[in-house]
Amino acid sequence: MLRVALCQLTSSTDPKSNLDLVREWVGRAAAEGARVVVFPEAMMARFGVRLAPLAEPVDGPWALAVSEIARDAGVLVIAGMFTPDGDRVRNTLLVTGLGEHLGYDKIHLYDAFGFRESDTVAGGSEQVTVDVDGVRLGLATCYDVRFPELFQSLADAGSSAVVLPASWGAGKGKREQWELLVRARALDSGCWVLACGQAHPAATGTEVNPKAPTGIGYSAVADPFGHLHAQLGAEPDLLVADIDSELAAKSREATGVLANRRLGRG
């Protein structure tokens, strides 16, 4: 079993203040025995502000501070940040601690529902996995959840679970889509999906840019059979779950989805 904590909160526009949140919530998660502590997409600074002035490389001060927090707590931390890329930035998941320090750049950009992430963000192209205590974790970010081939490719690469930080856009039907997609990606990849979103700003009375995707809450853990294992509400909260990698193998054997594919395989 691998114990994972999802930290559902609302990040501010100030990276330094958000470091304080990371430190506080890592401490809470570590006290619950978590080995992996997951924060939402845009943990470094929430959407709705200019991102380029805030961006730093994964070996910059913000990421190195998170690395120190992870090292002191003896955990792996996964948190959304922004890294430089010319006039734009990369929407990056920082993965740090337990001897790891790397980033995953979000592949699929949120040019949907009237928002154009690609105006300010450059897309990545490489899938990323990380091993913790014998369990391989794949990485995906928010809008990536709409693309099943990424999750199946991560499963092909040996992942038993996919970590999915998000800052999900609000709107009619969006919660239902979020829940449906998280469960569907778990079922059609035979992976646990560990979906950690930003809390709904309204739950704490936080004023945000109404046009930006700043979160709805409802972080969730779906098991490899697509069952909802655990879920939070809209407000800030901590979800701790134990991940059984053997269940992923059982799901893939039972459904045959990965083995029976006829299109989209390399």
PyMOL commands that set and color helices and strands:
alter all, ss='L'
color gray80, all
select helices_A, chain A and resi 15-31+52-54+61-73+117-119+142-146+148-156+174-189+201-203+245-255
alter helices_A, ss='H'
color red, helices_A
select strands_A, chain A and resi 2-8+36-38+76-85+88-97+100-105+111-112+115-116+121-122+129-132+135-139+161-166+192-197+220-222+228-231+237-243
alter strands_A, ss='S'
color yellow, strands_A
deselect
rebuild
show_as cartoon
